[in-house]
């Protein structure tokens, strides 16, 4: 806190940079402000998925997109301007046979959103339920209707932030991270389709 106070008193601009994500910049700024007992603005917070904000805002505001990740990725997508974000659980409930034996209860998505084709997939943080997430992501990337019947080519872009393979946590051995998930997804996609998955990377540890 003392170091931040010195920057404030000297009028030196500063930002908080982290490869973490899954929450909006506004929520992280509020939490930092409470900890430091100082006003922190969302513009001073750069998260792993912050570079995707202009991409989502400029290209996908009114288009249907699949959102992957843990914590609050749907809230992040909406904060970035997305009006038609869809999460994996919604597609599993729309047709539970897409991921059999997972115990999802049927709850069809409303039309015309249900039939509207996806425009992109965004991995905003570390997915947790890899089985369902990989299956649905492969289906969405192949496109078509029924979902996944669009052929053996990648039909839409896949955006990913934070390609770290592992991360240190409370457990004494590093845990698999978003980069590991993307590699697993890429392997499954290539084995199923015979074609490599093209991923657009941004954020740490990717070069600008």
C-alpha positions as CSV (number, residue, x, y, z in Angstrom):
1,X,0.0,0.0,0.0
2,X,2.8,2.4,0.8
3,X,4.3,1.9,-2.7
4,X,1.0,2.7,-4.3
5,X,0.5,5.7,-2.1
6,X,3.9,7.0,-3.3
7,X,2.8,6.7,-6.9
8,X,-0.5,8.5,-6.2
9,X,1.2,11.3,-4.3
10,X,3.8,11.7,-7.1
11,X,1.1,11.7,-9.8
12,X,2.6,8.7,-11.5
13,X,0.1,6.7,-13.5
14,X,0.0,2.9,-12.8
15,X,-1.9,-0.2,-13.6
16,X,-2.5,-3.6,-12.0
17,X,-1.5,-6.4,-14.4
18,X,-2.3,-10.1,-13.9
19,X,-2.7,-13.2,-16.0
20,X,-5.7,-14.1,-13.9
21,X,-9.3,-13.7,-15.2
22,X,-12.8,-14.9,-15.0
23,X,-14.1,-11.6,-13.4
24,X,-14.7,-8.2,-14.8
25,X,-12.1,-5.4,-14.4
26,X,-14.7,-3.5,-12.4
27,X,-15.0,-6.3,-9.8
28,X,-11.3,-6.7,-9.5
29,X,-10.8,-3.0,-9.2
30,X,-13.4,-2.9,-6.4
31,X,-11.7,-5.7,-4.5
32,X,-8.2,-4.1,-4.9
33,X,-9.7,-0.8,-3.7
34,X,-11.1,-2.4,-0.6
35,X,-7.7,-4.1,0.2
36,X,-5.6,-1.0,-0.4
37,X,-8.2,1.4,0.9
38,X,-7.7,3.5,-2.2
39,X,-10.0,4.3,-5.2
40,X,-9.0,2.0,-8.0
41,X,-10.7,2.4,-11.4
42,X,-11.5,-0.5,-13.8
43,X,-9.3,1.2,-16.4
44,X,-6.3,0.6,-14.1
45,X,-6.8,-3.2,-14.2
46,X,-5.6,-5.4,-17.0
47,X,-6.6,-9.1,-16.8
48,X,-5.7,-12.0,-19.0
49,X,-8.8,-11.5,-21.2
50,X,-8.7,-7.7,-21.3
51,X,-7.1,-7.7,-24.8
52,X,-10.2,-9.5,-26.0
53,X,-12.5,-6.7,-25.0
54,X,-12.1,-4.7,-28.2
55,X,-12.3,-7.9,-30.3
56,X,-15.6,-8.8,-28.8
57,X,-16.9,-5.3,-28.8
58,X,-16.0,-4.5,-32.4
59,X,-16.8,-7.9,-34.0
60,X,-19.3,-9.9,-31.9
61,X,-21.6,-7.5,-30.1
62,X,-24.7,-8.8,-31.8
63,X,-23.5,-12.2,-32.8
64,X,-23.9,-15.6,-31.0
65,X,-20.7,-16.7,-29.3
66,X,-19.7,-19.7,-27.1
67,X,-18.1,-18.7,-23.8
68,X,-15.7,-21.1,-22.0
69,X,-14.2,-20.7,-18.5
70,X,-14.7,-20.7,-14.8
71,X,-15.8,-18.1,-12.2
72,X,-17.9,-15.5,-14.1
73,X,-17.0,-15.6,-17.8
74,X,-20.6,-14.8,-19.0
75,X,-20.5,-11.6,-16.9
76,X,-17.2,-10.7,-18.5
77,X,-18.6,-11.3,-22.0
78,X,-21.6,-9.1,-21.3
79,X,-19.3,-6.4,-19.9
80,X,-17.4,-6.5,-23.1
81,X,-20.5,-5.8,-25.1
82,X,-21.7,-9.3,-26.1
83,X,-25.5,-9.6,-26.2
84,X,-25.7,-13.2,-27.3
85,X,-23.2,-15.1,-25.2
86,X,-23.9,-18.8,-24.6
87,X,-22.3,-21.1,-22.1
88,X,-21.8,-24.9,-22.3
89,X,-24.4,-25.8,-19.8
90,X,-27.1,-24.0,-21.8
91,X,-26.3,-26.2,-24.8
92,X,-26.2,-29.4,-22.7
93,X,-29.6,-28.6,-21.3
94,X,-30.9,-27.6,-24.7
95,X,-30.3,-31.2,-25.8
96,X,-28.9,-33.5,-23.0
97,X,-28.0,-36.1,-25.6
98,X,-25.1,-33.8,-26.7
99,X,-23.3,-34.9,-23.5
100,X,-24.9,-38.1,-22.4
101,X,-24.6,-39.5,-18.9
102,X,-23.8,-36.0,-17.5
103,X,-27.2,-35.6,-15.9
104,X,-28.3,-32.4,-17.5
105,X,-32.1,-31.7,-17.4
106,X,-33.7,-30.7,-20.7
107,X,-34.4,-27.0,-21.1
108,X,-34.6,-26.0,-24.7
109,X,-33.1,-22.6,-25.7
110,X,-35.5,-20.1,-27.1
111,X,-35.8,-19.5,-30.8
112,X,-34.4,-17.9,-32.9
113,X,-31.3,-17.9,-30.8
114,X,-31.3,-21.7,-30.7
115,X,-30.9,-22.1,-34.5
116,X,-28.7,-19.1,-35.0
117,X,-25.1,-20.2,-36.0
118,X,-22.2,-19.4,-33.7
119,X,-19.8,-16.8,-34.8
120,X,-16.8,-17.6,-32.5
121,X,-15.6,-19.4,-29.3
122,X,-14.0,-17.4,-26.5
123,X,-12.0,-19.2,-23.8
124,X,-11.9,-16.4,-21.1
125,X,-10.5,-18.4,-18.2
126,X,-9.7,-22.0,-17.2
127,X,-12.6,-24.4,-18.0
128,X,-13.4,-26.9,-15.2
129,X,-15.6,-29.6,-16.7
130,X,-13.4,-30.6,-19.6
131,X,-15.5,-33.5,-20.9
132,X,-18.6,-31.4,-21.6
133,X,-16.6,-28.4,-22.6
134,X,-14.4,-30.2,-25.2
135,X,-17.4,-32.0,-26.7
136,X,-19.5,-28.9,-27.0
137,X,-16.5,-26.8,-28.3
138,X,-15.8,-29.4,-31.0
139,X,-19.4,-29.4,-32.0
140,X,-19.6,-25.6,-32.2
141,X,-16.3,-25.3,-34.0
142,X,-17.6,-27.8,-36.7
143,X,-20.9,-25.9,-37.0
144,X,-23.9,-27.2,-38.8
145,X,-27.3,-28.3,-37.6
146,X,-27.6,-30.6,-35.7
147,X,-24.7,-28.9,-34.0
148,X,-21.4,-30.6,-35.0
149,X,-22.6,-31.9,-38.4
150,X,-21.0,-29.1,-40.4
151,X,-18.0,-31.1,-41.6
152,X,-14.4,-31.6,-40.8
153,X,-13.2,-28.0,-41.1
154,X,-13.1,-25.3,-38.4
155,X,-16.0,-23.0,-39.3
156,X,-15.4,-20.2,-36.8
157,X,-12.5,-18.6,-34.8
158,X,-11.3,-19.8,-31.4
159,X,-10.0,-17.1,-29.1
160,X,-7.9,-17.9,-26.1
161,X,-6.2,-15.9,-23.4
162,X,-3.5,-17.0,-20.9
163,X,-1.8,-20.1,-22.5
164,X,-0.1,-21.1,-19.3
165,X,0.1,-24.9,-19.1
166,X,0.0,-25.0,-15.3
167,X,-0.4,-22.6,-12.4
168,X,0.7,-22.8,-8.7
169,X,-2.1,-22.9,-6.2
170,X,-2.8,-24.1,-2.7
171,X,-2.1,-27.7,-3.7
172,X,1.7,-28.5,-3.4
173,X,1.9,-29.6,-7.1
174,X,1.0,-27.2,-10.0
175,X,-2.4,-27.6,-11.5
176,X,-3.3,-27.8,-15.2
177,X,-4.4,-24.5,-16.6
178,X,-6.1,-23.0,-19.6
179,X,-3.2,-23.8,-21.9
180,X,-3.6,-27.5,-21.0
181,X,-7.3,-27.4,-21.8
182,X,-6.6,-25.8,-25.2
183,X,-4.0,-28.4,-26.0
184,X,-6.5,-31.2,-25.1
185,X,-9.2,-29.6,-27.2
186,X,-6.8,-29.2,-30.1
187,X,-5.8,-32.8,-29.9
188,X,-9.5,-34.0,-29.8
189,X,-10.4,-31.7,-32.7
190,X,-7.6,-33.0,-34.9
191,X,-8.3,-36.6,-34.0
192,X,-12.0,-36.2,-34.9
193,X,-11.7,-34.0,-38.0
194,X,-8.2,-34.7,-39.3
195,X,-7.5,-31.0,-39.3
196,X,-5.6,-28.8,-36.8
197,X,-7.4,-26.4,-34.6
198,X,-6.4,-22.8,-35.3
199,X,-6.3,-20.7,-32.1
200,X,-6.0,-16.9,-31.8
201,X,-3.9,-16.3,-28.7
202,X,-3.6,-13.1,-26.7
203,X,-2.4,-12.1,-23.3
204,X,0.4,-13.6,-21.1
205,X,2.6,-15.4,-22.2
206,X,1.8,-14.4,-25.8
207,X,3.9,-11.7,-27.5
208,X,1.9,-8.6,-28.6
